[in-house]
Amino acid sequence: RLQYQDENFETHEKTFSGVNARVIQHEYDHIEGVLFVEKLKPIKKRLVQRKLENIKKGKVSVDYKMKFAGR
């Protein structure tokens, strides 16, 4: 459930589910400084650690521009 104010400062409340709920939670986590990988269980984090390190080092092939910290 999400409570928000519109452009006229009217308070609204709405319940979201499925993909919409996940997208809203993902964006809210960004605002709060929470990264997706911080929510992974330890076993899953270990399984993807090498991929995450390669991404961090810029060793990734994508069809769009990426910007890396410190570069």
C-alpha positions as a Markdown table, in Angstrom:
| # | Residue | x | y | z |
|---|---|---|---|---|
| 1 | Arg | 0.0 | 0.0 | 0.0 |
| 2 | Leu | 1.3 | 3.4 | -1.0 |
| 3 | Gln | 0.2 | 6.7 | 0.4 |
| 4 | Tyr | 1.2 | 9.8 | -1.7 |
| 5 | Gln | 0.2 | 13.4 | -2.4 |
| 6 | Asp | -0.7 | 14.6 | -5.9 |
| 7 | Glu | 0.3 | 18.0 | -7.5 |
| 8 | Asn | -2.5 | 19.6 | -5.5 |
| 9 | Phe | -1.3 | 18.1 | -2.2 |
| 10 | Glu | -4.3 | 15.8 | -2.0 |
| 11 | Thr | -3.5 | 12.6 | -0.1 |
| 12 | His | -4.2 | 9.4 | -1.9 |
| 13 | Glu | -3.7 | 5.7 | -1.0 |
| 14 | Lys | -3.4 | 2.9 | -3.5 |
| 15 | Thr | -2.4 | -0.8 | -3.3 |
| 16 | Phe | -0.1 | -2.2 | -5.9 |
| 17 | Ser | 0.7 | -5.8 | -6.7 |
| 18 | Gly | 2.8 | -7.8 | -9.2 |
| 19 | Val | 5.3 | -6.0 | -11.4 |
| 20 | Asn | 4.0 | -2.6 | -10.5 |
| 21 | Ala | 4.7 | -3.2 | -6.8 |
| 22 | Arg | 8.2 | -4.5 | -7.6 |
| 23 | Val | 9.0 | -1.5 | -9.7 |
| 24 | Ile | 7.8 | 0.9 | -7.0 |
| 25 | Gln | 9.8 | -0.9 | -4.3 |
| 26 | His | 12.9 | -0.9 | -6.5 |
| 27 | Glu | 12.7 | 2.8 | -7.1 |
| 28 | Tyr | 11.9 | 3.5 | -3.4 |
| 29 | Asp | 15.0 | 1.4 | -2.5 |
| 30 | His | 17.1 | 3.7 | -4.7 |
| 31 | Ile | 15.8 | 6.7 | -2.9 |
| 32 | Glu | 16.7 | 5.1 | 0.4 |
| 33 | Gly | 20.2 | 4.0 | -0.9 |
| 34 | Val | 19.4 | 0.3 | -0.8 |
| 35 | Leu | 20.9 | -1.8 | -3.6 |
| 36 | Phe | 19.2 | -4.9 | -5.0 |
| 37 | Val | 22.3 | -7.0 | -4.2 |
| 38 | Glu | 22.0 | -6.1 | -0.6 |
| 39 | Lys | 18.7 | -8.0 | -0.5 |
| 40 | Leu | 20.2 | -11.2 | -1.8 |
| 41 | Lys | 20.5 | -14.1 | 0.5 |
| 42 | Pro | 24.2 | -15.0 | 1.3 |
| 43 | Ile | 24.2 | -18.1 | -0.8 |
| 44 | Lys | 22.7 | -16.3 | -3.9 |
| 45 | Lys | 25.2 | -13.4 | -3.4 |
| 46 | Arg | 28.1 | -15.9 | -3.4 |
| 47 | Leu | 26.8 | -17.4 | -6.6 |
| 48 | Val | 26.7 | -14.1 | -8.4 |
| 49 | Gln | 29.8 | -12.5 | -6.8 |
| 50 | Arg | 32.1 | -13.0 | -9.9 |
| 51 | Lys | 29.5 | -11.5 | -12.2 |
| 52 | Leu | 29.0 | -8.5 | -9.9 |
| 53 | Glu | 32.8 | -8.0 | -9.7 |
| 54 | Asn | 33.1 | -8.1 | -13.5 |
| 55 | Ile | 30.3 | -5.5 | -13.8 |
| 56 | Lys | 32.0 | -3.3 | -11.2 |
| 57 | Lys | 35.3 | -3.5 | -13.1 |
| 58 | Gly | 33.6 | -2.6 | -16.4 |
| 59 | Lys | 34.1 | -6.1 | -17.8 |
| 60 | Val | 30.6 | -6.4 | -19.3 |
| 61 | Ser | 29.2 | -6.4 | -22.8 |
| 62 | Val | 26.0 | -4.5 | -23.3 |
| 63 | Asp | 24.2 | -2.7 | -26.2 |
| 64 | Tyr | 24.0 | 0.6 | -24.4 |
| 65 | Lys | 26.4 | 3.1 | -22.8 |
| 66 | Met | 27.4 | 2.5 | -19.2 |
| 67 | Lys | 29.2 | 4.8 | -16.8 |
| 68 | Phe | 31.5 | 3.4 | -14.1 |
| 69 | Ala | 32.6 | 5.1 | -10.9 |
| 70 | Gly | 36.1 | 6.4 | -11.0 |
| 71 | Arg | 36.4 | 6.4 | -14.8 |
